[in-house]
């Protein structure tokens, strides 16, 4: 991921992707400095940065950079104007920090980047499909006790194993509450892997070997990018905001009596307001920019399997999804981006 170094002398410029390919009509960026992206510390945001940077640099003639950091510092940087664009704004993560600065006109919502960030409980299809499937008939979280032998915990005889998140993660807390609400604690061990890597490895290994596993996971991630088409999402009670809020507010998991599915989440692109007013062509592109969780998971899986960088994954995505991104930009920009892809 590219980073920007701020110093008294000014801003160091990144040259990656900056040279227009031969034969492409030249473009003049509407601002005379780099477009600065929030380099949030997860891969899907880095991938979006790389896609947007490639298009801006090759299609709009702009230079770009990014400042690395975590969620709240990046929001503060966008408010100050150190950051121009944040490609992935998870409103639920920012909580109370976003509304005041948005209402004050410091930042502006440019629209949905992807509408379907996913959190759910899964089982592999091979456990339920076919006449001899060992868990045939398992469709809901409430069915799980009937099939606990299928998911037998190797360390707890008579119990199944549910793969939760890493201890201390927000998803681990929520899933523990759900286990109590769904009446699973007498039949399933609430297994918490030690790291995110071991969690992902257990899921991928089980599916590759066609072993039984029931687990929570989220997307977009490389894990779902590799195995989502082999999974069945277990049914949970339909989303109800009042029940969802009460579940999250309760600090004692044993007292949670009702839970619901986690709804699909819309993830947004935001910009510093002054930047947005000064760069209407760039903002129009970013407003049109929209992907899906599946798109991103596939890109992350490509990176995981090949060792590709986010810049390389962005080129792969743009080459394989020309109809999608062509709708984000004017015809002349499309022509220049196409030329750059053909030259890469």
C-alpha positions as CSV (number, residue, x, y, z in Angstrom):
1,X,0.0,0.0,0.0
2,X,1.4,3.4,-0.9
3,X,1.9,5.9,1.8
4,X,2.4,9.6,1.9
5,X,5.1,11.3,3.9
6,X,4.2,14.7,5.1
7,X,7.1,17.1,5.8
8,X,7.8,20.8,6.1
9,X,9.1,20.8,2.6
10,X,5.7,19.5,1.2
11,X,4.3,16.2,0.1
12,X,6.3,13.4,-1.5
13,X,4.5,12.2,-4.6
14,X,3.9,8.6,-5.7
15,X,4.8,7.8,-9.3
16,X,3.0,4.4,-9.4
17,X,0.7,4.1,-12.4
18,X,1.2,7.9,-13.1
19,X,2.6,7.7,-16.6
20,X,-0.1,7.6,-19.3
21,X,0.3,4.8,-21.8
22,X,1.4,5.4,-25.3
23,X,-1.5,6.3,-27.6
24,X,-3.9,7.4,-24.9
25,X,-5.2,11.0,-25.1
26,X,-3.7,13.0,-22.2
27,X,-5.9,14.0,-19.3
28,X,-5.5,17.0,-17.0
29,X,-6.4,16.4,-13.3
30,X,-8.7,19.0,-11.9
31,X,-6.6,19.5,-8.8
32,X,-2.9,20.3,-8.8
33,X,-1.8,18.0,-5.9
34,X,-2.2,14.3,-5.1
35,X,-5.6,12.9,-4.2
36,X,-5.0,11.4,-0.8
37,X,-6.8,8.2,0.3
38,X,-7.3,6.8,3.8
39,X,-4.9,3.8,4.1
40,X,-7.1,1.9,6.5
41,X,-5.4,-1.2,7.9
42,X,-7.4,-4.0,6.2
43,X,-7.0,-5.5,2.8
44,X,-10.4,-4.8,1.3
45,X,-10.0,-1.0,1.8
46,X,-6.5,-1.3,0.3
47,X,-7.9,-3.0,-2.7
48,X,-10.5,-0.3,-3.2
49,X,-7.8,2.3,-2.9
50,X,-5.8,0.6,-5.6
51,X,-8.8,0.3,-8.0
52,X,-9.7,4.0,-7.5
53,X,-6.0,5.1,-7.8
54,X,-5.5,3.2,-11.0
55,X,-8.5,4.9,-12.6
56,X,-7.6,8.3,-11.3
57,X,-4.0,8.1,-12.3
58,X,-4.6,6.6,-15.8
59,X,-8.0,7.9,-16.6
60,X,-8.0,11.4,-15.0
61,X,-4.3,12.3,-15.1
62,X,-4.2,12.6,-11.3
63,X,-1.5,11.7,-8.9
64,X,-2.5,9.8,-5.8
65,X,-1.3,8.7,-2.4
66,X,-2.5,7.3,0.9
67,X,-1.9,7.9,4.6
68,X,-1.9,4.6,6.6
69,X,-3.8,4.4,9.9
70,X,-6.8,3.1,11.7
71,X,-10.4,4.1,11.6
72,X,-10.8,7.0,14.0
73,X,-7.5,8.7,13.2
74,X,-8.4,8.5,9.5
75,X,-11.8,10.0,10.1
76,X,-10.1,12.9,12.0
77,X,-7.6,13.2,9.1
78,X,-10.5,13.5,6.6
79,X,-12.2,16.2,8.8
80,X,-8.9,18.2,8.9
81,X,-8.4,17.8,5.1
82,X,-5.2,15.7,5.4
83,X,-7.3,12.8,3.8
84,X,-9.5,13.5,0.8
85,X,-11.2,10.1,0.4
86,X,-12.1,7.1,2.5
87,X,-13.2,4.2,0.3
88,X,-14.7,2.0,3.1
89,X,-16.7,3.7,5.9
90,X,-18.3,1.3,8.2
91,X,-20.8,3.4,10.1
92,X,-21.3,0.8,12.7
93,X,-17.6,0.8,13.5
94,X,-17.4,4.6,13.7
95,X,-20.4,4.7,16.0
96,X,-21.0,8.2,17.4
97,X,-17.9,9.7,15.8
98,X,-19.3,10.2,12.3
99,X,-22.7,11.9,12.7
100,X,-21.4,15.1,14.3
101,X,-18.7,15.8,11.7
102,X,-21.1,14.9,8.9
103,X,-23.8,17.2,10.3
104,X,-21.2,20.0,10.6
105,X,-20.4,19.7,6.9
106,X,-16.8,18.5,7.4
107,X,-17.3,15.3,5.4
108,X,-19.7,14.2,2.8
109,X,-21.2,10.8,2.0
110,X,-20.5,9.9,-1.7
111,X,-22.8,6.8,-1.6
112,X,-22.6,3.1,-1.2
113,X,-19.4,1.3,-2.2
114,X,-20.9,-2.1,-1.6
115,X,-24.3,-2.9,-0.2
116,X,-23.9,-6.4,1.2
117,X,-21.2,-6.8,3.9
118,X,-22.2,-10.2,5.4
119,X,-22.1,-11.8,8.8
120,X,-23.6,-15.2,9.3
121,X,-23.3,-18.8,10.5
122,X,-22.4,-21.4,7.8
123,X,-22.1,-25.1,7.1
124,X,-20.6,-26.8,4.0
125,X,-23.1,-27.9,1.3
126,X,-21.8,-31.4,1.3
127,X,-23.2,-32.0,4.8
128,X,-26.8,-31.4,3.7
129,X,-26.9,-32.2,-0.1
130,X,-27.5,-35.7,-1.3
131,X,-29.5,-38.6,0.0
132,X,-26.7,-39.8,2.3
133,X,-25.7,-36.4,3.6
134,X,-24.9,-36.6,7.3
135,X,-26.8,-33.5,8.3
136,X,-29.6,-33.6,5.7
137,X,-32.4,-31.5,7.0
138,X,-30.2,-29.0,8.8
139,X,-31.3,-25.6,7.7
140,X,-31.7,-23.4,10.9
141,X,-29.6,-22.6,14.0
142,X,-32.4,-24.2,16.0
143,X,-31.8,-27.6,14.2
144,X,-28.2,-27.8,15.4
145,X,-28.7,-29.8,18.6
146,X,-30.2,-32.7,16.5
147,X,-26.9,-32.8,14.6
148,X,-24.3,-32.3,17.3
149,X,-22.8,-35.7,16.7
150,X,-22.0,-34.6,13.1
151,X,-20.0,-31.7,14.5
152,X,-18.5,-33.6,17.4
153,X,-15.9,-31.7,19.5
154,X,-12.7,-33.8,19.7
155,X,-12.1,-32.6,23.3
156,X,-15.6,-32.7,24.7
157,X,-17.4,-36.0,24.3
158,X,-21.1,-35.7,23.6
159,X,-20.8,-32.1,22.5
160,X,-20.7,-30.4,19.1
161,X,-18.2,-27.7,18.3
162,X,-19.2,-24.2,17.0
163,X,-16.3,-22.2,15.6
164,X,-16.7,-18.7,17.0
165,X,-14.4,-15.7,16.5
166,X,-11.1,-14.9,18.4
167,X,-11.6,-14.0,22.1
168,X,-12.1,-10.3,22.5
169,X,-13.4,-9.6,19.0
170,X,-16.8,-8.0,18.7
171,X,-18.1,-10.9,16.7
172,X,-17.1,-13.3,19.4
173,X,-19.2,-11.4,22.0
174,X,-22.2,-11.3,19.7
175,X,-22.0,-15.0,18.7
176,X,-21.7,-16.0,22.4
177,X,-24.9,-14.1,23.1
178,X,-26.6,-15.9,20.1
179,X,-25.5,-19.3,21.4
180,X,-27.4,-18.6,24.6
181,X,-30.4,-17.1,22.8
182,X,-30.6,-20.1,20.4
183,X,-30.3,-22.7,23.3
184,X,-27.1,-24.2,22.0
185,X,-24.9,-24.0,25.1
186,X,-25.9,-27.5,26.4
187,X,-25.0,-29.2,23.1
188,X,-22.2,-27.2,21.6
189,X,-18.8,-26.0,22.7
190,X,-18.3,-22.3,22.1
191,X,-14.8,-22.8,20.5
192,X,-12.7,-19.7,20.1
193,X,-9.6,-20.0,17.9
194,X,-6.5,-18.2,19.1
195,X,-6.0,-16.1,16.1
196,X,-7.8,-14.9,12.9
197,X,-5.3,-17.0,10.9
198,X,-6.0,-20.2,12.8
199,X,-9.7,-19.5,12.4
200,X,-9.4,-19.1,8.6
201,X,-7.2,-22.2,8.4
202,X,-9.6,-24.4,10.3
203,X,-12.4,-23.4,7.9
204,X,-10.4,-23.8,4.7
205,X,-8.9,-27.1,5.8
206,X,-12.2,-28.6,6.9
207,X,-13.8,-27.7,3.6
208,X,-10.9,-28.9,1.5
209,X,-11.0,-32.3,3.3
210,X,-14.9,-32.3,3.3
211,X,-15.0,-32.5,7.1
212,X,-17.9,-31.3,9.2
213,X,-17.8,-27.8,10.5
214,X,-20.3,-25.1,11.7
215,X,-18.8,-21.7,12.0
216,X,-19.3,-17.9,11.9
217,X,-17.7,-15.8,9.3
218,X,-18.0,-12.5,7.6
219,X,-17.4,-10.9,4.2
220,X,-15.8,-9.5,2.2
221,X,-12.9,-11.8,3.1
222,X,-10.5,-14.1,1.2
223,X,-12.1,-17.0,3.0
224,X,-15.5,-16.4,1.6
225,X,-13.9,-15.6,-1.7
226,X,-12.5,-19.1,-1.9
227,X,-15.4,-21.1,-0.3
228,X,-18.6,-19.2,-0.3
229,X,-20.1,-21.1,-3.3
230,X,-19.6,-24.3,-1.2
231,X,-21.5,-23.0,1.8
232,X,-25.0,-22.9,3.2
233,X,-26.0,-20.0,5.4
234,X,-28.0,-21.2,8.4
235,X,-31.3,-19.5,9.0
236,X,-31.7,-17.3,12.0
237,X,-34.8,-15.3,13.2
238,X,-35.6,-12.4,10.8
239,X,-33.9,-9.1,11.7
240,X,-35.8,-7.0,14.2
241,X,-34.1,-3.8,15.3
242,X,-35.5,-3.8,18.8
243,X,-34.3,-7.3,19.5
244,X,-31.0,-6.7,17.8
245,X,-30.4,-3.6,20.0
246,X,-31.4,-5.4,23.2
247,X,-29.0,-8.2,22.4
248,X,-26.1,-5.9,21.8
249,X,-26.9,-3.9,24.9
250,X,-26.9,-6.9,27.3
251,X,-23.5,-7.4,28.9
252,X,-24.3,-10.8,30.3
253,X,-24.6,-13.4,27.5
254,X,-26.5,-15.8,29.7
255,X,-29.3,-13.3,30.0
256,X,-29.9,-12.9,26.3
257,X,-33.2,-14.7,25.6
258,X,-33.7,-13.6,21.9
259,X,-31.4,-12.9,19.0
260,X,-31.8,-12.3,15.3
261,X,-29.8,-12.4,12.1
262,X,-27.2,-9.7,11.5
263,X,-28.5,-7.7,8.5
264,X,-26.4,-7.1,5.4
265,X,-24.5,-3.8,5.9
266,X,-24.0,-1.0,3.5
267,X,-20.4,0.3,3.3
268,X,-19.9,3.9,2.1
269,X,-17.4,6.1,0.4
270,X,-16.8,9.5,2.1
271,X,-14.8,12.6,1.2
272,X,-13.6,15.7,2.8
273,X,-16.2,18.4,1.9
274,X,-13.7,21.0,0.6
275,X,-12.1,18.4,-1.6
276,X,-15.4,17.3,-2.9
277,X,-16.3,20.9,-3.8
278,X,-13.0,21.4,-5.6
279,X,-13.0,18.2,-7.6
280,X,-16.5,17.6,-9.1
281,X,-15.3,15.2,-11.8
282,X,-13.4,13.0,-9.3
283,X,-16.4,13.0,-7.0
284,X,-18.8,12.0,-9.8
285,X,-16.6,9.0,-10.5
286,X,-16.5,8.1,-6.7
287,X,-20.3,8.5,-6.5
288,X,-20.6,6.0,-9.4
289,X,-18.1,3.6,-7.9
290,X,-20.0,0.5,-6.6
291,X,-18.9,-3.1,-6.1
292,X,-20.3,-6.1,-4.2
293,X,-19.0,-8.1,-1.3
294,X,-18.5,-11.1,-3.7
295,X,-16.4,-8.9,-6.0
296,X,-14.1,-8.0,-3.1
297,X,-13.9,-11.5,-1.6
298,X,-12.9,-12.8,-5.0
299,X,-10.1,-10.2,-5.3
300,X,-8.9,-11.0,-1.8
301,X,-8.9,-14.7,-2.5
302,X,-6.8,-13.9,-5.7
303,X,-4.3,-12.1,-3.4
304,X,-4.2,-15.0,-0.9
305,X,-3.7,-17.6,-3.6
306,X,-1.1,-15.8,-5.7
307,X,0.6,-13.4,-3.3
308,X,-0.5,-10.5,-5.5
309,X,-0.4,-7.0,-4.1
310,X,-3.6,-4.9,-4.0
311,X,-2.3,-3.0,-7.0
312,X,-2.0,-6.2,-9.0
313,X,-5.4,-7.4,-7.7
314,X,-6.9,-4.1,-8.9
315,X,-5.6,-4.6,-12.4
316,X,-6.9,-8.2,-12.4
317,X,-10.3,-6.9,-11.3
318,X,-10.4,-4.1,-13.8
319,X,-9.5,-6.4,-16.7
320,X,-12.2,-8.9,-15.7
321,X,-15.0,-6.5,-14.9
322,X,-14.8,-4.0,-17.8
323,X,-18.6,-3.6,-18.1
324,X,-18.9,-2.8,-14.4
325,X,-16.3,-0.1,-14.1
326,X,-17.0,1.4,-17.5
327,X,-20.3,2.7,-16.1
328,X,-18.4,4.7,-13.4
329,X,-16.6,7.0,-15.8
330,X,-17.0,9.1,-19.0
331,X,-16.1,7.6,-22.4
332,X,-12.7,9.4,-22.6
333,X,-11.7,8.2,-19.2
334,X,-12.7,4.7,-20.1
335,X,-10.6,4.8,-23.2
336,X,-7.5,5.9,-21.2
337,X,-8.0,3.3,-18.5
338,X,-8.5,0.6,-21.2
339,X,-5.2,1.6,-22.8
340,X,-3.4,1.4,-19.5
341,X,-4.9,-2.1,-18.8
342,X,-3.9,-3.3,-22.3
343,X,-0.4,-2.1,-21.6
344,X,-0.1,-3.7,-18.2
